[in-house]
Amino acid sequence: MLTNQCSCGSSPQMTRYLDGDDTVTRAVVRCKRCKIQTEGNTEEAATERWNRLHPKHFCHWPGCKIKVPPKFWGCKAHWFALPKTLRDRIWATYRPGQEITKDPSPEYIAAARDVREWILKKEAGAIEKGA
């Protein structure tokens, strides 16, 4: 079963190629929006490969279980709970495609670390509401 969205946030589609006996000879999982695809000799193989290459991605707010497209830092509620200065740092250091290549810049990692520290301080009560 295709459980994981594409990194662009779209749901993938399965195409099955059959032989004369209605046996699947090849299966292709493809994102219609960004054209990324995986293939396998069976539906299971194509699905397993897709899910391995497109792991589920959750909001980075500690404890949040909301799934978001990998190109997003977090869910809408938690993203806008961050101060604009931290959101701006995340965007300024984000490189398009880093969620696919798995190689964020050191600056992005530092910004994400600062965001996490801010969240932990806020949840500990060290940051006043609206700060």
N, CA, C and O atoms as a Tinker XYZ file with bonds, in Angstrom:
   524  protein
     1  N      0.834000   -1.182000    0.000000    73     2
     2  CA     0.000000    0.000000    0.000000    64     1     3
     3  C      0.884000    1.253000    0.000000    63     2     4     5
     4  O      1.841000    1.349000    0.768000    81     3
     5  N      0.552000    2.196000   -0.861000    73     3     6
     6  CA     1.289000    3.455000   -0.933000    64     5     7
     7  C      0.851000    4.323000    0.236000    63     6     8     9
     8  O     -0.278000    4.813000    0.273000    81     7
     9  N      1.752000    4.505000    1.185000    73     7    10
    10  CA     1.402000    5.263000    2.383000    64     9    11
    11  C      2.095000    6.606000    2.443000    63    10    12    13
    12  O      1.675000    7.479000    3.202000    81    11
    13  N      3.136000    6.792000    1.673000    73    11    14
    14  CA     3.946000    7.997000    1.809000    64    13    15
    15  C      3.745000    8.934000    0.636000    63    14    16    17
    16  O      3.735000    8.515000   -0.522000    81    15
    17  N      3.584000   10.221000    0.955000    73    15    18
    18  CA     3.454000   11.239000   -0.072000    64    17    19
    19  C      4.798000   11.468000   -0.744000    63    18    20    21
    20  O      5.848000   11.090000   -0.223000    81    19
    21  N      4.742000   12.089000   -1.904000    73    19    22
    22  CA     5.955000   12.531000   -2.579000    64    21    23
    23  C      6.534000   13.701000   -1.785000    63    22    24    25
    24  O      5.824000   14.327000   -0.999000    81    23
    25  N      7.796000   13.993000   -1.983000    73    23    26
    26  CA     8.415000   15.113000   -1.274000    64    25    27
    27  C      7.770000   16.443000   -1.661000    63    26    28    29
    28  O      7.929000   17.428000   -0.941000    81    27
    29  N      7.052000   16.493000   -2.774000    73    27    30
    30  CA     6.357000   17.725000   -3.160000    64    29    31
    31  C      5.002000   17.846000   -2.459000    63    30    32    33
    32  O      4.336000   18.876000   -2.566000    81    31
    33  N      4.594000   16.793000   -1.741000    73    31    34
    34  CA     3.327000   16.831000   -1.009000    64    33    35
    35  C      2.180000   16.136000   -1.713000    63    34    36    37
    36  O      1.099000   16.012000   -1.139000    81    35
    37  N      2.384000   15.676000   -2.947000    73    35    38
    38  CA     1.331000   14.998000   -3.701000    64    37    39
    39  C      1.269000   13.517000   -3.358000    63    38    40    41
    40  O      2.230000   12.938000   -2.852000    81    39
    41  N      0.130000   12.924000   -3.641000    73    39    42
    42  CA    -0.020000   11.482000   -3.470000    64    41    43
    43  C      0.377000   10.788000   -4.766000    63    42    44    45
    44  O     -0.019000   11.228000   -5.845000    81    43
    45  N      1.154000    9.706000   -4.678000    73    43    46
    46  CA     1.599000    9.010000   -5.884000    64    45    47
    47  C      0.503000    8.133000   -6.484000    63    46    48    49
    48  O     -0.480000    7.795000   -5.824000    81    47
    49  N      0.695000    7.778000   -7.737000    73    47    50
    50  CA    -0.238000    6.909000   -8.454000    64    49    51
    51  C      0.487000    5.635000   -8.877000    63    50    52    53
    52  O      1.666000    5.684000   -9.227000    81    51
    53  N     -0.204000    4.496000   -8.851000    73    51    54
    54  CA     0.365000    3.216000   -9.263000    64    53    55
    55  C     -0.149000    2.879000  -10.662000    63    54    56    57
    56  O     -1.348000    2.971000  -10.926000    81    55
    57  N      0.761000    2.490000  -11.556000    73    55    58
    58  CA     0.391000    1.994000  -12.880000    64    57    59
    59  C      0.894000    0.564000  -12.977000    63    58    60    61
    60  O      2.051000    0.282000  -12.665000    81    59
    61  N      0.023000   -0.334000  -13.410000    73    59    62
    62  CA     0.382000   -1.741000  -13.533000    64    61    63
    63  C      0.440000   -2.130000  -15.008000    63    62    64    65
    64  O     -0.450000   -1.784000  -15.785000    81    63
    65  N      1.487000   -2.846000  -15.383000    73    63    66
    66  CA     1.630000   -3.353000  -16.745000    64    65    67
    67  C      1.435000   -4.861000  -16.685000    63    66    68    69
    68  O      2.143000   -5.558000  -15.957000    81    67
    69  N      0.475000   -5.360000  -17.452000    73    67    70
    70  CA     0.096000   -6.764000  -17.391000    64    69    71
    71  C      0.530000   -7.501000  -18.648000    63    70    72    73
    72  O      0.660000   -6.910000  -19.720000    81    71
    73  N      0.754000   -8.822000  -18.495000    73    71    74
    74  CA     0.998000   -9.655000  -19.670000    64    73    75
    75  C     -0.340000  -10.223000  -20.127000    63    74    76    77
    76  O     -1.384000   -9.796000  -19.633000    81    75
    77  N     -0.335000  -11.159000  -21.044000    73    75    78
    78  CA    -1.569000  -11.726000  -21.582000    64    77    79
    79  C     -2.406000  -12.475000  -20.568000    63    78    80    81
    80  O     -3.610000  -12.634000  -20.766000    81    79
    81  N     -1.806000  -12.934000  -19.497000    73    79    82
    82  CA    -2.522000  -13.678000  -18.457000    64    81    83
    83  C     -2.971000  -12.791000  -17.298000    63    82    84    85
    84  O     -3.333000  -13.297000  -16.236000    81    83
    85  N     -2.951000  -11.481000  -17.495000    73    83    86
    86  CA    -3.300000  -10.517000  -16.454000    64    85    87
    87  C     -2.389000  -10.611000  -15.234000    63    86    88    89
    88  O     -2.804000  -10.341000  -14.107000    81    87
    89  N     -1.138000  -10.998000  -15.481000    73    87    90
    90  CA    -0.139000  -11.023000  -14.422000    64    89    91
    91  C      0.672000   -9.734000  -14.513000    63    90    92    93
    92  O      1.080000   -9.327000  -15.601000    81    91
    93  N      0.905000   -9.096000  -13.371000    73    91    94
    94  CA     1.688000   -7.866000  -13.358000    64    93    95
    95  C      3.126000   -8.192000  -13.739000    63    94    96    97
    96  O      3.781000   -9.004000  -13.085000    81    95
    97  N      3.611000   -7.554000  -14.801000    73    95    98
    98  CA     4.998000   -7.756000  -15.225000    64    97    99
    99  C      5.883000   -6.597000  -14.797000    63    98   100   101
   100  O      7.103000   -6.726000  -14.688000    81    99
   101  N      5.239000   -5.465000  -14.558000    73    99   102
   102  CA     5.979000   -4.289000  -14.109000    64   101   103
   103  C      4.987000   -3.341000  -13.456000    63   102   104   105
   104  O      3.853000   -3.194000  -13.912000    81   103
   105  N      5.428000   -2.705000  -12.387000    73   103   106
   106  CA     4.589000   -1.714000  -11.709000    64   105   107
   107  C      5.407000   -0.439000  -11.562000    63   106   108   109
   108  O      6.598000   -0.482000  -11.252000    81   107
   109  N      4.757000    0.690000  -11.786000    73   107   110
   110  CA     5.422000    1.984000  -11.688000    64   109   111
   111  C      4.617000    2.858000  -10.720000    63   110   112   113
   112  O      3.399000    2.985000  -10.844000    81   111
   113  N      5.317000    3.449000   -9.767000    73   111   114
   114  CA     4.708000    4.414000   -8.857000    64   113   115
   115  C      5.261000    5.765000   -9.279000    63   114   116   117
   116  O      6.474000    5.957000   -9.369000    81   115
   117  N      4.344000    6.706000   -9.538000    73   115   118
   118  CA     4.773000    7.986000  -10.084000    64   117   119
   119  C      3.996000    9.139000   -9.473000    63   118   120   121
   120  O      2.794000    9.040000   -9.224000    81   119
   121  N      4.703000   10.230000   -9.239000    73   119   122
   122  CA     4.071000   11.465000   -8.804000    64   121   123
   123  C      3.741000   12.262000  -10.069000    63   122   124   125
   124  O      4.636000   12.591000  -10.848000    81   123
   125  N      2.474000   12.568000  -10.270000    73   123   126
   126  CA     2.072000   13.313000  -11.466000    64   125   127
   127  C      2.577000   14.747000  -11.454000    63   126   128   129
   128  O      2.836000   15.324000  -12.510000    81   127
   129  N      2.721000   15.330000  -10.260000    73   127   130
   130  CA     3.125000   16.728000  -10.182000    64   129   131
   131  C      4.595000   16.923000  -10.532000    63   130   132   133
   132  O      4.928000   17.759000  -11.373000    81   131
   133  N      5.488000   16.146000   -9.884000    73   131   134
   134  CA     6.919000   16.402000  -10.098000    64   133   135
   135  C      7.607000   15.325000  -10.939000    63   134   136   137
   136  O      8.807000   15.411000  -11.200000    81   135
   137  N      6.853000   14.319000  -11.358000    73   135   138
   138  CA     7.327000   13.287000  -12.301000    64   137   139
   139  C      8.343000   12.302000  -11.714000    63   138   140   141
   140  O      8.949000   11.537000  -12.464000    81   139
   141  N      8.546000   12.302000  -10.389000    73   139   142
   142  CA     9.435000   11.316000   -9.765000    64   141   143
   143  C      8.731000    9.968000   -9.821000    63   142   144   145
   144  O      7.524000    9.887000   -9.593000    81   143
   145  N      9.480000    8.908000  -10.124000    73   143   146
   146  CA     8.858000    7.588000  -10.163000    64   145   147
   147  C      9.822000    6.500000   -9.705000    63   146   148   149
   148  O     11.041000    6.674000   -9.721000    81   147
   149  N      9.241000    5.370000   -9.296000    73   147   150
   150  CA    10.001000    4.169000   -8.980000    64   149   151
   151  C      9.320000    3.005000   -9.691000    63   150   152   153
   152  O      8.134000    3.066000  -10.014000    81   151
   153  N     10.084000    1.951000   -9.928000    73   151   154
   154  CA     9.549000    0.782000  -10.630000    64   153   155
   155  C      9.907000   -0.486000   -9.881000    63   154   156   157
   156  O     10.821000   -0.509000   -9.056000    81   155
   157  N      9.168000   -1.537000  -10.188000    73   155   158
   158  CA     9.470000   -2.853000   -9.647000    64   157   159
   159  C      8.820000   -3.915000  -10.516000    63   158   160   161
   160  O      7.931000   -3.612000  -11.311000    81   159
   161  N      9.260000   -5.162000  -10.367000    73   159   162
   162  CA     8.665000   -6.270000  -11.127000    64   161   163
   163  C      7.297000   -6.651000  -10.583000    63   162   164   165
   164  O      6.519000   -7.322000  -11.261000    81   163
   165  N      7.004000   -6.224000   -9.362000    73   163   166
   166  CA     5.700000   -6.474000   -8.755000    64   165   167
   167  C      5.213000   -5.172000   -8.122000    63   166   168   169
   168  O      5.980000   -4.229000   -7.925000    81   167
   169  N      3.911000   -5.146000   -7.809000    73   167   170
   170  CA     3.363000   -3.976000   -7.124000    64   169   171
   171  C      4.044000   -3.790000   -5.772000    63   170   172   173
   172  O      4.351000   -2.668000   -5.369000    81   171
   173  N      4.274000   -4.893000   -5.083000    73   171   174
   174  CA     4.902000   -4.824000   -3.759000    64   173   175
   175  C      6.311000   -4.240000   -3.845000    63   174   176   177
   176  O      6.701000   -3.422000   -3.012000    81   175
   177  N      7.069000   -4.661000   -4.850000    73   175   178
   178  CA     8.439000   -4.160000   -5.003000    64   177   179
   179  C      8.442000   -2.661000   -5.308000    63   178   180   181
   180  O      9.242000   -1.916000   -4.742000    81   179
   181  N      7.561000   -2.221000   -6.190000    73   179   182
   182  CA     7.489000   -0.800000   -6.541000    64   181   183
   183  C      7.040000    0.022000   -5.334000    63   182   184   185
   184  O      7.574000    1.102000   -5.080000    81   183
   185  N      6.059000   -0.492000   -4.593000    73   183   186
   186  CA     5.562000    0.200000   -3.410000    64   185   187
   187  C      6.626000    0.290000   -2.325000    63   186   188   189
   188  O      6.814000    1.346000   -1.722000    81   187
   189  N      7.323000   -0.814000   -2.076000    73   187   190
   190  CA     8.374000   -0.827000   -1.057000    64   189   191
   191  C      9.470000    0.159000   -1.407000    63   190   192   193
   192  O      9.972000    0.871000   -0.536000    81   191
   193  N      9.843000    0.206000   -2.668000    73   191   194
   194  CA    10.888000    1.136000   -3.109000    64   193   195
   195  C     10.414000    2.581000   -2.942000    63   194   196   197
   196  O     11.170000    3.426000   -2.463000    81   195
   197  N      9.176000    2.869000   -3.330000    73   195   198
   198  CA     8.634000    4.220000   -3.176000    64   197   199
   199  C      8.645000    4.633000   -1.709000    63   198   200   201
   200  O      9.128000    5.712000   -1.365000    81   199
   201  N      8.109000    3.771000   -0.844000    73   199   202
   202  CA     8.017000    4.118000    0.575000    64   201   203
   203  C      9.397000    4.273000    1.206000    63   202   204   205
   204  O      9.566000    5.089000    2.112000    81   203
   205  N     10.382000    3.511000    0.748000    73   203   206
   206  CA    11.746000    3.644000    1.267000    64   205   207
   207  C     12.361000    4.976000    0.840000    63   206   208   209
   208  O     13.053000    5.623000    1.626000    81   207
   209  N     12.107000    5.386000   -0.410000    73   207   210
   210  CA    12.669000    6.630000   -0.927000    64   209   211
   211  C     11.901000    7.867000   -0.465000    63   210   212   213
   212  O     12.411000    8.985000   -0.540000    81   211
   213  N     10.682000    7.663000    0.010000    73   211   214
   214  CA     9.831000    8.779000    0.452000    64   213   215
   215  C      9.323000    8.495000    1.862000    63   214   216   217
   216  O      8.137000    8.222000    2.051000    81   215
   217  N     10.211000    8.557000    2.852000    73   215   218
   218  CA     9.771000    8.262000    4.215000    64   217   219
   219  C      8.749000    9.281000    4.707000    63   218   220   221
   220  O      8.713000   10.421000    4.244000    81   219
   221  N      7.927000    8.850000    5.650000    73   219   222
   222  CA     6.958000    9.769000    6.240000    64   221   223
   223  C      7.720000   10.881000    6.950000    63   222   224   225
   224  O      8.789000   10.659000    7.518000    81   223
   225  N      7.153000   12.072000    6.906000    73   223   226
   226  CA     7.813000   13.236000    7.500000    64   225   227
   227  C      6.814000   13.928000    8.417000    63   226   228   229
   228  O      5.684000   14.223000    8.026000    81   227
   229  N      7.254000   14.179000    9.638000    73   227   230
   230  CA     6.384000   14.796000   10.622000    64   229   231
   231  C      6.873000   16.197000   10.957000    63   230   232   233
   232  O      8.035000   16.541000   10.739000    81   231
   233  N      5.967000   16.984000   11.486000    73   231   234
   234  CA     6.291000   18.311000   12.000000    64   233   235
   235  C      7.467000   18.186000   12.965000    63   234   236   237
   236  O      7.537000   17.234000   13.742000    81   235
   237  N      8.394000   19.151000   12.914000    73   235   238
   238  CA     9.579000   19.102000   13.765000    64   237   239
   239  C      9.339000   19.599000   15.187000    63   238   240   241
   240  O     10.243000   19.530000   16.020000    81   239
   241  N      8.147000   20.094000   15.477000    73   239   242
   242  CA     7.861000   20.531000   16.846000    64   241   243
   243  C      7.884000   19.296000   17.729000    63   242   244   245
   244  O      7.207000   18.317000   17.415000    81   243
   245  N      8.637000   19.306000   18.817000    73   243   246
   246  CA     8.738000   18.128000   19.679000    64   245   247
   247  C      7.363000   17.606000   20.100000    63   246   248   249
   248  O      6.544000   18.344000   20.647000    81   247
   249  N      7.131000   16.330000   19.836000    73   247   250
   250  CA     5.882000   15.680000   20.215000    64   249   251
   251  C      4.764000   15.778000   19.206000    63   250   252   253
   252  O      3.756000   15.089000   19.363000    81   251
   253  N      4.886000   16.599000   18.174000    73   251   254
   254  CA     3.822000   16.740000   17.172000    64   253   255
   255  C      3.845000   15.538000   16.236000    63   254   256   257
   256  O      4.905000   15.145000   15.749000    81   255
   257  N      2.678000   14.957000   15.987000    73   255   258
   258  CA     2.564000   13.772000   15.134000    64   257   259
   259  C      1.874000   14.073000   13.801000    63   258   260   261
   260  O      1.412000   13.160000   13.117000    81   259
   261  N      1.807000   15.354000   13.436000    73   259   262
   262  CA     1.154000   15.730000   12.178000    64   261   263
   263  C      2.129000   15.509000   11.032000    63   262   264   265
   264  O      3.261000   15.993000   11.058000    81   263
   265  N      1.661000   14.752000   10.002000    73   263   266
   266  CA     2.485000   14.518000    8.817000    64   265   267
   267  C      2.451000   15.769000    7.938000    63   266   268   269
   268  O      1.397000   16.361000    7.710000    81   267
   269  N      3.626000   16.151000    7.456000    73   267   270
   270  CA     3.740000   17.289000    6.546000    64   269   271
   271  C      4.638000   16.880000    5.384000    63   270   272   273
   272  O      5.448000   15.965000    5.532000    81   271
   273  N      4.514000   17.535000    4.233000    73   271   274
   274  CA     5.444000   17.254000    3.140000    64   273   275
   275  C      6.875000   17.505000    3.607000    63   274   276   277
   276  O      7.115000   18.452000    4.356000    81   275
   277  N      7.823000   16.685000    3.188000    73   275   278
   278  CA     9.208000   16.826000    3.652000    64   277   279
   279  C      9.834000   18.194000    3.404000    63   278   280   281
   280  O     10.784000   18.568000    4.093000    81   279
   281  N      9.321000   18.945000    2.437000    73   279   282
   282  CA     9.916000   20.259000    2.181000    64   281   283
   283  C      9.506000   21.294000    3.228000    63   282   284   285
   284  O     10.050000   22.398000    3.249000    81   283
   285  N      8.550000   20.949000    4.099000    73   283   286
   286  CA     8.105000   21.869000    5.138000    64   285   287
   287  C      8.753000   21.540000    6.466000    63   286   288   289
   288  O      8.976000   20.373000    6.786000    81   287
   289  N      9.056000   22.574000    7.239000    73   287   290
   290  CA     9.633000   22.378000    8.572000    64   289   291
   291  C      8.611000   21.742000    9.506000    63   290   292   293
   292  O      8.936000   20.844000   10.283000    81   291
   293  N      7.365000   22.221000    9.419000    73   291   294
   294  CA     6.366000   21.716000   10.353000    64   293   295
   295  C      4.953000   22.019000    9.911000    63   294   296   297
   296  O      4.716000   22.568000    8.835000    81   295
   297  N      4.023000   21.647000   10.767000    73   295   298
   298  CA     2.608000   21.896000   10.481000    64   297   299
   299  C      2.330000   23.404000   10.577000    63   298   300   301
   300  O      3.120000   24.161000   11.141000    81   299
   301  N      1.214000   23.810000   10.024000    73   299   302
   302  CA     0.887000   25.242000    9.966000    64   301   303
   303  C      0.823000   25.866000   11.361000    63   302   304   305
   304  O      1.359000   26.953000   11.577000    81   303
   305  N      0.176000   25.192000   12.301000    73   303   306
   306  CA     0.025000   25.766000   13.646000    64   305   307
   307  C      1.380000   25.983000   14.312000    63   306   308   309
   308  O      1.620000   27.033000   14.908000    81   307
   309  N      2.259000   24.998000   14.213000    73   307   310
   310  CA     3.555000   25.136000   14.874000    64   309   311
   311  C      4.495000   26.072000   14.115000    63   310   312   313
   312  O      5.301000   26.773000   14.726000    81   311
   313  N      4.393000   26.084000   12.791000    73   311   314
   314  CA     5.220000   27.007000   12.008000    64   313   315
   315  C      4.926000   28.447000   12.426000    63   314   316   317
   316  O      5.842000   29.236000   12.660000    81   315
   317  N      3.641000   28.777000   12.516000    73   315   318
   318  CA     3.279000   30.152000   12.857000    64   317   319
   319  C      3.361000   30.433000   14.357000    63   318   320   321
   320  O      3.182000   31.576000   14.779000    81   319
   321  N      3.630000   29.405000   15.167000    73   319   322
   322  CA     3.896000   29.625000   16.589000    64   321   323
   323  C      5.330000   30.117000   16.792000    63   322   324   325
   324  O      5.655000   30.668000   17.844000    81   323
   325  N      6.184000   29.919000   15.788000    73   323   326
   326  CA     7.573000   30.383000   15.867000    64   325   327
   327  C      7.636000   31.893000   15.615000    63   326   328   329
   328  O      6.834000   32.431000   14.853000    81   327
   329  N      8.581000   32.565000   16.251000    73   327   330
   330  CA     8.774000   33.985000   15.929000    64   329   331
   331  C      9.187000   34.139000   14.460000    63   330   332   333
   332  O      9.869000   33.279000   13.904000    81   331
   333  N      8.772000   35.224000   13.857000    73   331   334
   334  CA     9.079000   35.451000   12.442000    64   333   335
   335  C     10.585000   35.422000   12.177000    63   334   336   337
   336  O     11.012000   34.979000   11.111000    81   335
   337  N     11.381000   35.880000   13.115000    73   335   338
   338  CA    12.841000   35.869000   12.904000    64   337   339
   339  C     13.370000   34.439000   12.731000    63   338   340   341
   340  O     14.265000   34.204000   11.919000    81   339
   341  N     12.822000   33.492000   13.488000    73   339   342
   342  CA    13.255000   32.093000   13.349000    64   341   343
   343  C     12.725000   31.482000   12.050000    63   342   344   345
   344  O     13.434000   30.738000   11.373000    81   343
   345  N     11.474000   31.801000   11.708000    73   343   346
   346  CA    10.925000   31.300000   10.431000    64   345   347
   347  C     11.755000   31.824000    9.263000    63   346   348   349
   348  O     12.056000   31.092000    8.320000    81   347
   349  N     12.124000   33.113000    9.342000    73   347   350
   350  CA    12.935000   33.703000    8.272000    64   349   351
   351  C     14.295000   33.018000    8.158000    63   350   352   353
   352  O     14.800000   32.821000    7.053000    81   351
   353  N     14.888000   32.657000    9.293000    73   351   354
   354  CA    16.181000   31.950000    9.252000    64   353   355
   355  C     16.051000   30.580000    8.604000    63   354   356   357
   356  O     16.913000   30.173000    7.826000    81   355
   357  N     14.970000   29.866000    8.925000    73   355   358
   358  CA    14.753000   28.551000    8.306000    64   357   359
   359  C     14.653000   28.720000    6.791000    63   358   360   361
   360  O     15.320000   28.005000    6.043000    81   359
   361  N     13.822000   29.666000    6.332000    73   359   362
   362  CA    13.652000   29.870000    4.887000    64   361   363
   363  C     14.945000   30.355000    4.222000    63   362   364   365
   364  O     15.263000   29.937000    3.109000    81   363
   365  N     15.675000   31.219000    4.889000    73   363   366
   366  CA    16.899000   31.777000    4.296000    64   365   367
   367  C     17.979000   30.710000    4.108000    63   366   368   369
   368  O     18.822000   30.827000    3.218000    81   367
   369  N     17.953000   29.681000    4.938000    73   367   370
   370  CA    18.999000   28.660000    4.865000    64   369   371
   371  C     18.530000   27.378000    4.180000    63   370   372   373
   372  O     19.328000   26.469000    3.949000    81   371
   373  N     17.241000   27.303000    3.856000    73   371   374
   374  CA    16.688000   26.127000    3.166000    64   373   375
   375  C     17.140000   26.122000    1.703000    63   374   376   377
   376  O     17.085000   27.147000    1.024000    81   375
   377  N     17.583000   24.965000    1.230000    73   375   378
   378  CA    17.927000   24.796000   -0.190000    64   377   379
   379  C     16.888000   23.886000   -0.824000    63   378   380   381
   380  O     16.699000   22.763000   -0.357000    81   379
   381  N     16.204000   24.335000   -1.879000    73   379   382
   382  CA    15.211000   23.475000   -2.518000    64   381   383
   383  C     15.823000   22.114000   -2.883000    63   382   384   385
   384  O     16.893000   22.037000   -3.488000    81   383
   385  N     15.123000   21.059000   -2.503000    73   383   386
   386  CA    15.585000   19.705000   -2.798000    64   385   387
   387  C     16.383000   19.057000   -1.684000    63   386   388   389
   388  O     16.703000   17.871000   -1.776000    81   387
   389  N     16.720000   19.803000   -0.623000    73   387   390
   390  CA    17.526000   19.207000    0.454000    64   389   391
   391  C     16.782000   18.056000    1.128000    63   390   392   393
   392  O     17.407000   17.163000    1.701000    81   391
   393  N     15.445000   18.074000    1.060000    73   391   394
   394  CA    14.667000   16.993000    1.653000    64   393   395
   395  C     14.757000   15.714000    0.815000    63   394   396   397
   396  O     14.469000   14.623000    1.305000    81   395
   397  N     15.152000   15.856000   -0.432000    73   395   398
   398  CA    15.320000   14.692000   -1.311000    64   397   399
   399  C     16.750000   14.176000   -1.232000    63   398   400   401
   400  O     16.980000   12.972000   -1.113000    81   399
   401  N     17.704000   15.091000   -1.297000    73   399   402
   402  CA    19.121000   14.697000   -1.281000    64   401   403
   403  C     19.635000   14.420000    0.125000    63   402   404   405
   404  O     20.707000   13.840000    0.298000    81   403
   405  N     18.867000   14.838000    1.127000    73   403   406
   406  CA    19.218000   14.606000    2.540000    64   405   407
   407  C     20.530000   15.275000    2.940000    63   406   408   409
   408  O     21.292000   14.729000    3.739000    81   407
   409  N     20.793000   16.463000    2.382000    73   407   410
   410  CA    22.030000   17.171000    2.715000    64   409   411
   411  C     21.777000   18.660000    2.996000    63   410   412   413
   412  O     22.214000   19.521000    2.232000    81   411
   413  N     21.065000   18.958000    4.102000    73   411   414
   414  CA    20.858000   20.369000    4.430000    64   413   415
   415  C     22.180000   21.039000    4.757000    63   414   416   417
   416  O     23.126000   20.391000    5.206000    81   415
   417  N     22.236000   22.319000    4.533000    73   415   418
   418  CA    23.466000   23.082000    4.804000    64   417   419
   419  C     23.729000   23.156000    6.307000    63   418   420   421
   420  O     22.808000   23.005000    7.110000    81   419
   421  N     24.982000   23.389000    6.683000    73   419   422
   422  CA    25.288000   23.586000    8.109000    64   421   423
   423  C     24.498000   24.763000    8.696000    63   422   424   425
   424  O     24.127000   24.739000    9.870000    81   423
   425  N     24.242000   25.788000    7.879000    73   423   426
   426  CA    23.475000   26.949000    8.340000    64   425   427
   427  C     22.021000   26.563000    8.643000    63   426   428   429
   428  O     21.431000   27.040000    9.612000    81   427
   429  N     21.449000   25.683000    7.792000    73   427   430
   430  CA    20.081000   25.226000    8.032000    64   429   431
   431  C     20.023000   24.398000    9.316000    63   430   432   433
   432  O     19.105000   24.554000   10.120000    81   431
   433  N     20.995000   23.530000    9.501000    73   431   434
   434  CA    21.036000   22.702000   10.712000    64   433   435
   435  C     21.161000   23.583000   11.953000    63   434   436   437
   436  O     20.507000   23.330000   12.965000    81   435
   437  N     22.005000   24.623000   11.874000    73   435   438
   438  CA    22.154000   25.550000   13.001000    64   437   439
   439  C     20.843000   26.290000   13.273000    63   438   440   441
   440  O     20.464000   26.471000   14.430000    81   439
   441  N     20.156000   26.716000   12.224000    73   439   442
   442  CA    18.878000   27.416000   12.388000    64   441   443
   443  C     17.844000   26.476000   13.013000    63   442   444   445
   444  O     17.113000   26.870000   13.922000    81   443
   445  N     17.783000   25.247000   12.530000    73   443   446
   446  CA    16.837000   24.265000   13.078000    64   445   447
   447  C     17.152000   23.968000   14.549000    63   446   448   449
   448  O     16.242000   23.796000   15.360000    81   447
   449  N     18.428000   23.910000   14.881000    73   447   450
   450  CA    18.836000   23.683000   16.275000    64   449   451
   451  C     18.393000   24.869000   17.150000    63   450   452   453
   452  O     17.907000   24.669000   18.263000    81   451
   453  N     18.559000   26.085000   16.654000    73   451   454
   454  CA    18.125000   27.266000   17.407000    64   453   455
   455  C     16.611000   27.277000   17.600000    63   454   456   457
   456  O     16.117000   27.672000   18.656000    81   455
   457  N     15.879000   26.842000   16.579000    73   455   458
   458  CA    14.421000   26.756000   16.678000    64   457   459
   459  C     14.045000   25.761000   17.770000    63   458   460   461
   460  O     13.183000   26.040000   18.603000    81   459
   461  N     14.694000   24.606000   17.763000    73   459   462
   462  CA    14.396000   23.587000   18.777000    64   461   463
   463  C     14.702000   24.117000   20.187000    63   462   464   465
   464  O     13.925000   23.893000   21.114000    81   463
   465  N     15.814000   24.807000   20.345000    73   463   466
   466  CA    16.149000   25.376000   21.658000    64   465   467
   467  C     15.098000   26.393000   22.091000    63   466   468   469
   468  O     14.718000   26.435000   23.261000    81   467
   469  N     14.629000   27.213000   21.151000    73   467   470
   470  CA    13.594000   28.202000   21.461000    64   469   471
   471  C     12.323000   27.486000   21.923000    63   470   472   473
   472  O     11.695000   27.899000   22.899000    81   471
   473  N     11.947000   26.418000   21.225000    73   471   474
   474  CA    10.737000   25.665000   21.589000    64   473   475
   475  C     10.870000   25.086000   22.994000    63   474   476   477
   476  O      9.949000   25.192000   23.804000    81   475
   477  N     12.005000   24.480000   23.277000    73   475   478
   478  CA    12.200000   23.869000   24.596000    64   477   479
   479  C     12.151000   24.924000   25.704000    63   478   480   481
   480  O     11.587000   24.673000   26.768000    81   479
   481  N     12.736000   26.101000   25.463000    73   479   482
   482  CA    12.671000   27.189000   26.449000    64   481   483
   483  C     11.233000   27.667000   26.621000    63   482   484   485
   484  O     10.784000   27.913000   27.741000    81   483
   485  N     10.514000   27.798000   25.507000    73   483   486
   486  CA     9.121000   28.253000   25.562000    64   485   487
   487  C      8.281000   27.260000   26.351000    63   486   488   489
   488  O      7.479000   27.659000   27.197000    81   487
   489  N      8.456000   25.976000   26.084000    73   487   490
   490  CA     7.653000   24.965000   26.787000    64   489   491
   491  C      8.044000   24.864000   28.258000    63   490   492   493
   492  O      7.230000   24.449000   29.083000    81   491
   493  N      9.251000   25.229000   28.591000    73   491   494
   494  CA     9.684000   25.229000   30.001000    64   493   495
   495  C      9.216000   26.488000   30.724000    63   494   496   497
   496  O      9.401000   26.617000   31.934000    81   495
   497  N      8.611000   27.414000   29.982000    73   495   498
   498  CA     8.101000   28.646000   30.595000    64   497   499
   499  C      9.110000   29.769000   30.668000    63   498   500   501
   500  O      8.853000   30.797000   31.293000    81   499
   501  N     10.268000   29.582000   30.029000    73   499   502
   502  CA    11.307000   30.606000   30.105000    64   501   503
   503  C     11.047000   31.752000   29.127000    63   502   504   505
   504  O     11.671000   32.808000   29.229000    81   503
   505  N     10.129000   31.546000   28.184000    73   503   506
   506  CA     9.799000   32.586000   27.211000    64   505   507
   507  C      8.341000   32.962000   27.425000    63   506   508   509
   508  O      7.465000   32.097000   27.446000    81   507
   509  N      8.088000   34.250000   27.583000    73   507   510
   510  CA     6.732000   34.700000   27.808000    64   509   511
   511  C      5.934000   34.643000   26.521000    63   510   512   513
   512  O      6.489000   34.719000   25.425000    81   511
   513  N      4.638000   34.511000   26.666000    73   511   514
   514  CA     3.740000   34.452000   25.509000    64   513   515
   515  C      3.907000   35.710000   24.662000    63   514   516   517
   516  O      3.942000   36.827000   25.179000    81   515
   517  N      4.009000   35.503000   23.340000    73   515   518
   518  CA     4.153000   36.609000   22.412000    64   517   519
   519  C      5.579000   37.041000   22.186000    63   518   520   521
   520  O      5.826000   37.936000   21.378000    81   519
   521  N      6.530000   36.432000   22.878000    73   519   522
   522  CA     7.932000   36.825000   22.725000    64   521   523
   523  C      8.575000   36.099000   21.569000    63   522   524
   524  O      9.756000   36.305000   21.290000    81   523
